[in-house]
Structures are given as structure tokens and as C-alpha cells.
Amino acid sequence: MNKKFTVKHIVAIGIGAAVFFILKRFVTIPTGVPNTDIATAYPFLALLGVVYWPVVAVFAGFIGHALGDLTTYGAWWAW
């Protein structure tokens, strides 16, 4: 399949990165285990990849994760 980036994909990356950042930073489900929670941002990336294109989800996840790392305690690349 020959897909090319369109304006729709670029906008989806920007909006997806912003939503991923908000979900990663502020919306988590706490568990009973100390310092452990369930992240809601990663299922959003899966949905973004299915709806648009997996490459869109990769870029949105990278940008959103980088923003999340830089706005918390320090840049700690989890991958």
C-alpha cells in the first residue's frame, strides 16, 4: 500500500500528540500498588494508529511522550 502524508495526517499528529500528552500527564487510573497506575494514553495511540495510519501514531506518541517527559521531574526517556 502506497500511503503519503497529507495535511490530515499532519493535523492528526499534532492533535494526537496534544491528547497523548494530556492523557499521559493528567489522566491515569490508580491501582492499589504504590507508585503504579494504569496509563490511558497508550490505548489512545492504538486507536490513532487504526483510524489514521500507524506512522501517525508513532510520531504523535514520540512528540507527546517527549513533552510529557520534559514537563515532569526531568527528561527521563522511558524507552
C-alpha positions as CSV (number, residue, x, y, z in Angstrom):
1,M,0.0,0.0,0.0
2,N,1.4,3.3,-1.0
3,K,0.4,6.0,1.5
4,K,1.6,9.5,1.5
5,F,1.5,12.2,4.2
6,T,-1.4,14.6,3.7
7,V,-2.4,17.6,5.7
8,K,-4.9,15.4,7.5
9,H,-2.1,13.2,8.8
10,I,0.0,16.2,10.0
11,V,-3.0,17.6,11.8
12,A,-3.7,14.2,13.3
13,I,-0.1,14.1,14.6
14,G,-0.4,17.5,16.2
15,I,-3.8,16.8,17.9
16,G,-2.8,13.3,18.7
17,A,0.4,14.5,20.4
18,A,-1.6,17.0,22.5
19,V,-4.2,14.5,23.5
20,F,-1.5,11.9,24.4
21,F,0.4,14.5,26.5
22,I,-2.8,15.4,28.4
23,L,-3.7,11.7,29.0
24,K,-0.2,10.8,30.0
25,R,0.3,13.7,32.3
26,F,-3.1,14.1,34.0
27,V,-5.4,11.1,33.3
28,T,-4.4,7.8,34.9
29,I,-6.2,5.1,36.8
30,P,-4.7,4.5,40.2
31,T,-4.1,0.9,41.4
32,G,-3.5,-0.4,44.9
33,V,0.2,-0.9,44.3
34,P,2.4,2.1,45.4
35,N,3.7,4.2,42.5
36,T,1.8,2.2,40.0
37,D,-1.1,3.4,37.8
38,I,-2.8,2.4,34.6
39,A,-2.0,4.8,31.8
40,T,-4.8,5.8,29.5
41,A,-2.6,7.3,26.8
42,Y,-1.4,4.2,25.2
43,P,-4.8,2.8,24.1
44,F,-5.4,6.2,22.5
45,L,-2.3,5.7,20.4
46,A,-3.6,2.3,19.3
47,L,-6.8,3.9,18.3
48,L,-5.0,6.7,16.5
49,G,-2.9,4.1,14.6
50,V,-6.0,2.2,13.5
51,V,-8.0,5.3,12.4
52,Y,-5.3,7.1,10.5
53,W,-2.1,5.2,10.0
54,P,0.5,3.6,12.3
55,V,3.1,6.1,11.4
56,V,0.9,8.9,12.6
57,A,0.6,7.1,16.0
58,V,4.4,6.7,16.2
59,F,5.0,10.4,15.6
60,A,2.2,11.5,17.9
61,G,3.4,9.1,20.6
62,F,7.0,10.3,20.3
63,I,6.1,14.0,20.4
64,G,3.6,13.5,23.2
65,H,5.9,11.4,25.3
66,A,8.8,13.8,24.9
67,L,6.5,16.7,26.0
68,G,5.4,14.6,29.0
69,D,8.9,13.8,30.0
70,L,10.1,17.4,29.7
71,T,7.3,18.9,31.7
72,T,7.6,16.5,34.7
73,Y,10.5,15.9,37.0
74,G,13.1,15.8,34.3
75,A,13.7,14.2,30.9
76,W,13.7,10.5,31.5
77,W,13.3,8.6,28.3
78,A,11.3,5.5,29.3
79,W,12.2,3.7,26.1
